[in-house]
Amino acid sequence: MLANDATMAEFRYSLAKILAAHVDAPFDPRGRDFIEKIASALYERHKQFPQWPKSVRHFYACYDINYQVGNGGFAQAAYNVPELLLVARKAFEELGCRQAAELCERAVSMLPAELREHLAKGLRAGPSLQDVFDHFNESEMAQLDSDLTDEFWADGKLQKLVEQNREDFESVDRIS
C-alpha cells in the first residue's frame, strides 16, 4: 500500500471521487448534495486546515460559518469556531458577498468581548448545554443575526468555488 493509499484509508470520503462524479452546472438550490459532500470530506480532515490551499480554506470557513449561524446565530459561531470568522470574512469578500463580509467583520470586532464573557460565565469549563444556549440568546453577537441577508447563504458561490478550483480540492486527499 502506498503512503497516499494509507492516508485515504483513514477517511470515509474522497474529494477526488466526489469531484469525478460531479458535472459542473448552474447551482440548483433544491439540491445541495455536492457542496454537502465536499463539506463532509473536509470535516473529516479539519485538523489539516492550515495545510489546505486558500480556496479550500475559504470554502470550509464559509460553509461552517453558514452552518453555525444557521443553527445558533453568530453567538454559536463565536463559541464553536471563532477562528473561522476572519477567514470567512476574507472568503466572502473574494466571493463578492460584501454584506456577508461586513457581518463577519463586525463579528470579529466583537470577538474579544465575547470570548471574555465566555470565560466569565465559565462556558469553557464544562458548562451545561442550557447555560450555553442561554448565552447564545443573551450574547451581544445575537444582534448580528437580524442583519443577515440572502447573500450570506452562499451555496451557489461555494459550488462555483469548488468547480473553479478542482485541483486544489483534489490535493487535500494527498495531505497526510
Sine and cosine of phi, psi and omega as CSV:
sin_phi,cos_phi,sin_psi,cos_psi,sin_omega,cos_omega
0.00,0.00,0.75,-0.67,0.04,-1.00
-0.96,0.27,0.38,-0.92,0.02,-1.00
-0.84,0.54,-0.64,0.77,0.01,-1.00
-0.90,0.44,-0.62,0.78,0.04,-1.00
-0.91,0.42,-0.60,0.80,0.01,-1.00
-0.91,0.42,-0.66,0.76,0.02,-1.00
-0.89,0.45,-0.72,0.70,-0.01,-1.00
-0.89,0.47,-0.54,0.84,-0.04,-1.00
-0.90,0.44,-0.40,0.92,0.01,-1.00
-0.93,0.37,-0.42,0.91,-0.17,-0.99
-0.92,-0.40,0.59,-0.81,0.01,-1.00
-0.96,0.26,-0.55,0.83,-0.10,-1.00
-0.94,-0.35,0.67,-0.74,0.10,-1.00
-0.95,-0.31,0.86,-0.52,0.04,-1.00
-0.90,0.44,-0.62,0.79,0.01,-1.00
-0.87,0.49,-0.67,0.74,0.01,-1.00
-0.93,0.37,-0.65,0.76,0.03,-1.00
-0.88,0.48,-0.71,0.71,-0.01,-1.00
-0.93,0.37,-0.61,0.79,0.01,-1.00
-0.90,0.44,-0.52,0.85,-0.02,-1.00
-1.00,0.10,-0.13,0.99,-0.07,-1.00
-0.99,-0.13,0.73,-0.68,0.12,-0.99
-0.97,-0.25,0.84,-0.54,0.01,-1.00
-0.85,0.53,0.74,-0.67,-0.02,-1.00
-0.32,-0.95,0.30,-0.95,0.08,-1.00
-0.84,0.54,0.55,-0.83,-0.01,-1.00
-0.91,0.42,0.71,-0.70,0.07,-1.00
-0.93,-0.36,0.94,-0.34,-0.06,-1.00
-0.87,0.49,-0.28,0.96,0.04,-1.00
-0.98,0.18,-0.22,0.98,-0.04,-1.00
-0.72,-0.69,0.97,-0.23,0.00,-1.00
-0.99,-0.17,0.19,0.98,-0.13,-0.99
-0.79,0.61,-0.70,0.71,-0.08,-1.00
-0.88,0.48,-0.79,0.61,-0.04,-1.00
-0.93,0.36,-0.48,0.88,0.06,-1.00
-0.93,0.38,-0.61,0.79,0.06,-1.00
-0.92,0.40,-0.68,0.73,0.05,-1.00
-0.87,0.50,-0.73,0.68,-0.01,-1.00
-0.88,0.47,-0.66,0.75,0.02,-1.00
-0.87,0.49,-0.68,0.73,0.02,-1.00
-0.89,0.45,-0.64,0.77,0.00,-1.00
-0.96,0.30,-0.60,0.80,0.04,-1.00
-0.86,0.51,-0.60,0.80,0.05,-1.00
-0.88,0.48,-0.47,0.88,-0.12,-0.99
-0.93,-0.36,0.29,0.96,-0.16,-0.99
-0.82,0.57,-0.44,0.90,0.01,-1.00
-0.93,0.36,-0.30,0.95,0.02,-1.00
-1.00,0.06,-0.02,1.00,-0.12,-0.99
-0.65,0.76,-0.74,0.67,-0.03,-1.00
-0.89,0.46,-0.37,0.93,-0.03,-1.00
-1.00,0.02,-0.20,0.98,-0.07,-1.00
-0.96,0.28,0.49,-0.87,0.16,-0.99
-0.87,0.49,0.41,-0.91,-0.06,-1.00
-0.81,0.58,-0.67,0.74,-0.04,-1.00
-0.88,0.48,-0.59,0.81,0.00,-1.00
-0.95,0.31,-0.69,0.73,0.05,-1.00
-0.87,0.49,-0.64,0.77,0.00,-1.00
-0.92,0.40,-0.69,0.73,0.06,-1.00
-0.84,0.54,-0.79,0.61,-0.07,-1.00
-0.86,0.51,-0.72,0.69,-0.03,-1.00
-0.89,0.46,-0.73,0.68,0.01,-1.00
-0.90,0.44,-0.72,0.70,-0.03,-1.00
-0.87,0.49,-0.73,0.68,-0.07,-1.00
-0.95,0.33,-0.62,0.78,0.07,-1.00
-0.90,0.44,-0.64,0.77,0.10,-1.00
-0.85,0.53,-0.71,0.70,-0.01,-1.00
-0.88,0.47,-0.76,0.65,-0.05,-1.00
-0.89,0.46,-0.76,0.65,-0.02,-1.00
-0.90,0.43,-0.63,0.78,0.01,-1.00
-0.90,0.43,-0.47,0.88,-0.03,-1.00
-1.00,-0.07,-0.55,0.83,-0.07,-1.00
-0.51,-0.86,0.23,0.97,0.05,-1.00
0.99,0.15,-0.03,-1.00,0.00,-1.00
-0.89,0.45,-0.49,0.87,0.04,-1.00
-0.89,0.45,-0.62,0.78,0.06,-1.00
-0.92,0.39,-0.67,0.74,0.03,-1.00
-0.86,0.50,-0.68,0.73,0.00,-1.00
-0.91,0.41,-0.53,0.85,0.00,-1.00
-0.97,0.25,-0.71,0.70,-0.12,-0.99
-1.00,0.03,-0.64,0.77,-0.10,-0.99
-0.62,-0.78,0.83,0.55,-0.04,-1.00
-0.85,0.52,-0.50,0.87,-0.03,-1.00
-0.92,0.39,-0.30,0.95,-0.02,-1.00
-1.00,0.02,-0.25,0.97,-0.07,-1.00
-0.88,0.47,-0.69,0.73,0.00,-1.00
-0.93,0.37,-0.64,0.77,0.03,-1.00
-0.90,0.44,-0.68,0.74,0.02,-1.00
-0.89,0.45,-0.62,0.78,0.04,-1.00
-0.85,0.52,-0.74,0.67,0.01,-1.00
-0.90,0.45,-0.66,0.75,0.00,-1.00
-0.90,0.43,-0.73,0.68,0.03,-1.00
-0.86,0.51,-0.64,0.77,0.05,-1.00
-0.84,0.54,-0.76,0.65,-0.03,-1.00
-0.92,0.39,-0.45,0.89,0.04,-1.00
-0.99,0.14,-0.07,1.00,-0.01,-1.00
0.99,0.14,0.32,0.95,0.01,-1.00
-0.98,-0.18,0.97,0.24,-0.12,-0.99
-0.89,0.45,-0.66,0.75,-0.02,-1.00
-0.92,0.40,-0.64,0.77,0.05,-1.00
-0.91,0.41,-0.65,0.76,0.04,-1.00
-0.88,0.47,-0.65,0.76,0.00,-1.00
-0.91,0.42,-0.65,0.76,0.06,-1.00
-0.88,0.48,-0.68,0.73,0.03,-1.00
-0.91,0.42,-0.61,0.79,0.05,-1.00
-0.88,0.47,-0.69,0.72,0.05,-1.00
-0.88,0.47,-0.65,0.76,0.03,-1.00
-0.89,0.45,-0.68,0.74,0.02,-1.00
-0.88,0.48,-0.66,0.75,-0.01,-1.00
-0.92,0.38,-0.45,0.89,0.02,-1.00
-1.00,0.06,-0.22,0.97,-0.13,-0.99
-0.86,0.52,-0.71,0.70,-0.01,-1.00
-0.83,0.55,-0.71,0.70,0.02,-1.00
-0.91,0.41,-0.63,0.78,0.00,-1.00
-0.90,0.45,-0.70,0.71,-0.01,-1.00
-0.92,0.38,-0.58,0.81,0.10,-1.00
-0.89,0.46,-0.63,0.77,0.03,-1.00
-0.91,0.42,-0.63,0.78,0.07,-1.00
-0.83,0.56,-0.73,0.69,0.00,-1.00
-0.91,0.42,-0.70,0.71,-0.03,-1.00
-0.88,0.47,-0.58,0.81,-0.01,-1.00
-1.00,0.05,-0.06,1.00,-0.02,-1.00
0.96,0.29,0.41,0.91,-0.06,-1.00
-0.96,0.27,-0.18,0.98,0.04,-1.00
-0.98,-0.18,0.02,1.00,-0.07,-1.00
-0.87,-0.49,0.80,0.60,0.08,-1.00
0.95,0.32,0.77,0.64,0.00,-1.00
-0.95,0.30,0.25,-0.97,0.13,-0.99
-0.97,0.25,0.40,-0.92,0.04,-1.00
-0.87,0.50,-0.60,0.80,0.01,-1.00
-0.90,0.43,-0.63,0.77,0.05,-1.00
-0.88,0.48,-0.66,0.75,0.00,-1.00
-0.91,0.41,-0.74,0.68,0.01,-1.00
-0.90,0.44,-0.62,0.79,0.07,-1.00
-0.87,0.49,-0.67,0.75,0.02,-1.00
-0.89,0.46,-0.67,0.74,0.00,-1.00
-0.82,0.57,-0.65,0.76,-0.01,-1.00
-0.95,0.31,-0.52,0.86,-0.06,-1.00
-1.00,0.00,-0.29,0.96,-0.12,-0.99
-0.89,0.45,0.62,-0.79,0.11,-0.99
-0.86,0.50,-0.47,0.88,-0.02,-1.00
-0.91,0.41,-0.37,0.93,0.02,-1.00
-0.88,0.48,-0.38,0.93,0.05,-1.00
-0.87,0.49,-0.52,0.85,-0.02,-1.00
-0.91,0.41,-0.48,0.88,-0.06,-1.00
-0.87,0.49,-0.52,0.85,-0.02,-1.00
-0.97,0.24,-0.17,0.98,0.00,-1.00
-0.98,-0.18,0.14,0.99,0.00,-1.00
-0.90,0.43,0.67,-0.74,0.06,-1.00
-0.87,-0.48,0.20,-0.98,-0.01,-1.00
-0.84,0.54,-0.55,0.83,-0.05,-1.00
-0.91,0.41,-0.33,0.94,0.04,-1.00
-0.89,0.46,-0.57,0.82,-0.01,-1.00
-1.00,0.03,1.00,0.09,-0.26,-0.97
-0.99,-0.12,0.58,0.82,-0.07,-1.00
-0.80,0.60,-0.72,0.70,-0.02,-1.00
-0.88,0.47,-0.65,0.76,0.02,-1.00
-0.95,0.32,-0.53,0.85,0.06,-1.00
-0.93,0.37,-0.65,0.76,0.06,-1.00
-0.86,0.50,-0.72,0.69,-0.01,-1.00
-0.90,0.44,-0.62,0.78,0.05,-1.00
-0.85,0.53,-0.69,0.72,0.03,-1.00
-0.91,0.41,-0.74,0.68,-0.03,-1.00
-0.86,0.51,-0.60,0.80,-0.02,-1.00
-0.99,0.15,-0.19,0.98,-0.06,-1.00
-0.74,-0.68,0.65,0.76,-0.04,-1.00
-0.78,0.62,-0.72,0.69,-0.05,-1.00
-0.88,0.48,-0.64,0.77,0.04,-1.00
-0.87,0.49,-0.72,0.70,-0.04,-1.00
-0.93,0.37,-0.67,0.75,0.05,-1.00
-0.88,0.47,-0.55,0.84,-0.03,-1.00
-0.90,0.43,-0.38,0.92,-0.01,-1.00
-0.90,0.43,-0.52,0.85,0.05,-1.00
-0.87,0.49,-0.44,0.90,-0.09,-1.00
-1.00,-0.03,-0.04,1.00,0.01,-1.00
-0.99,0.17,0.76,-0.66,0.01,-1.00
-0.92,-0.39,0.00,0.00,0.00,0.00
